[in-house]
Amino acid sequence: MTGPRVADRPSGDLAVVNALVFDGVSDRLEEADVRIADGVIREVGASGVSKAERVVDARGRTLIPGMIDAHFHAYASAMGGLELETRPLSYVSLMASARLGGALNRGFTTVRDVAGGDIGLARAIEEGLLAAPRYLYTGPALSQTGGHGDPRSPDVDVCFGHGHMNEIVDGVDAVRRAVRERFRTGAHAIKIMASGGVISLTDPIRVPQFSAEEVAAAADESTRRGSYVAAHAYSAEAIVHSVTNGVRSIEHGNLLDADAARLMAEHSAFLVPTLATYDAMNRRGDDVNLHPVSRAKNAEVLTAGQRAIEIARAAGVRIGFGTDLMGPLADEQLHGIRLQLEVEPVLDVLRSLTSVNADLLNRDDLGRIAEGCAGDLVLLDGDPTADPAVLWDETRPRTVIQAGSIIP
């Protein structure tokens, strides 16, 4: 499944000239001019492009494809629990608008919302009612009772079926029905909770969740629809359980080991690390009133995330980029880039942010600077191969272009 094509969006005629260009895939940057018309890149040329209505001289700056956050939560209005799931949707939607606008201004021109979002928010974005990245959503994630998506603490005796970000489903038939409902209402892919998590209070972080039959049912329904399953999975056990039953995208993966990484590579599964969230919760736990149980879980996975990237890279796993920031931590988004740069070369991180994430989304029109691709670009204040801080330092100016229009 894919979202609306960029060509459906109106746009002006724009040329960026004299730029140092990273095209999303290459091993080096090249000087080139880029012309966008009707929201699509029409020309990329080392010796110039056709005249455009508006010209941006990018001399001394670097042009990269619009960045993609493959693990975003528009509806994450709180850190977790029933407060997150039961706030009025009108309030949650307005907060989502602010979160999405912030992401766009940072240079994320596409986000994949894994656990939340709906057709109403997507329609509002398409109709131009709010400034936002291109928006692909899964709808509420699927969780077993007592799983990572169950927001109830152990001493709370209330029923919970679904909220803004999670739905409880138990059994193969319930999973199939929920997956079919997601696709009926426009979901890009399906999100399942396949292991314990940091924010949830009742589930051990390593234990796999959902039976093999339930995971396989979600994958079967998604594959027949031309889509895929993304699984929240921390431990090697949960990763193996997910991948062997048809999951394509492993979210987080902090406790990955070499055997699980080899299995991921054999199944062409992607890893989407989310380093920003653990670092932010570690530093700002007091500010966000992080529960002691969550603090202990966060300590378990905090430093393991970077090691998991190294293990995945050695096994040949394709590595994307995500953030997973909840509540007031949304402003930490660019720091995820800084953390990934600590263990990966800058060009690998750039590919993770662009073409690798685009391949994960099955969108060959995103994450690349090439003729026929979306006119989504970011103009950086310098050369990231010489000064990587231009990617993540918010004090450094950047120009964001979406479908050929400069974001004010």
Secondary structure as GFF3:
##gff-version 3
##sequence-region A 1 408
A	DSSP	three_ten_helix	6	8	.	.	.	ID=ss1
A	DSSP	beta_strand	13	21	.	.	.	ID=ss2
A	DSSP	beta_strand	30	37	.	.	.	ID=ss3
A	DSSP	beta_strand	40	45	.	.	.	ID=ss4
A	DSSP	beta_strand	54	57	.	.	.	ID=ss5
A	DSSP	beta_strand	62	65	.	.	.	ID=ss6
A	DSSP	beta_strand	67	72	.	.	.	ID=ss7
A	DSSP	alpha_helix	81	86	.	.	.	ID=ss8
A	DSSP	alpha_helix	89	106	.	.	.	ID=ss9
A	DSSP	beta_strand	108	113	.	.	.	ID=ss10
A	DSSP	alpha_helix	119	126	.	.	.	ID=ss11
A	DSSP	beta_strand	134	137	.	.	.	ID=ss12
A	DSSP	beta_strand	141	143	.	.	.	ID=ss13
A	DSSP	beta_strand	166	168	.	.	.	ID=ss14
A	DSSP	alpha_helix	172	184	.	.	.	ID=ss15
A	DSSP	beta_strand	190	193	.	.	.	ID=ss16
A	DSSP	alpha_helix	212	224	.	.	.	ID=ss17
A	DSSP	beta_strand	229	235	.	.	.	ID=ss18
A	DSSP	alpha_helix	236	243	.	.	.	ID=ss19
A	DSSP	beta_strand	249	255	.	.	.	ID=ss20
A	DSSP	alpha_helix	258	266	.	.	.	ID=ss21
A	DSSP	beta_strand	270	272	.	.	.	ID=ss22
A	DSSP	alpha_helix	275	284	.	.	.	ID=ss23
A	DSSP	alpha_helix	292	301	.	.	.	ID=ss24
A	DSSP	alpha_helix	304	315	.	.	.	ID=ss25
A	DSSP	beta_strand	318	319	.	.	.	ID=ss26
A	DSSP	three_ten_helix	327	332	.	.	.	ID=ss27
A	DSSP	alpha_helix	335	341	.	.	.	ID=ss28
A	DSSP	alpha_helix	346	351	.	.	.	ID=ss29
A	DSSP	pi_helix	352	356	.	.	.	ID=ss30
A	DSSP	alpha_helix	357	360	.	.	.	ID=ss31
A	DSSP	beta_strand	377	380	.	.	.	ID=ss32
A	DSSP	alpha_helix	389	392	.	.	.	ID=ss33
A	DSSP	beta_strand	398	402	.	.	.	ID=ss34
A	DSSP	beta_strand	405	406	.	.	.	ID=ss35
###
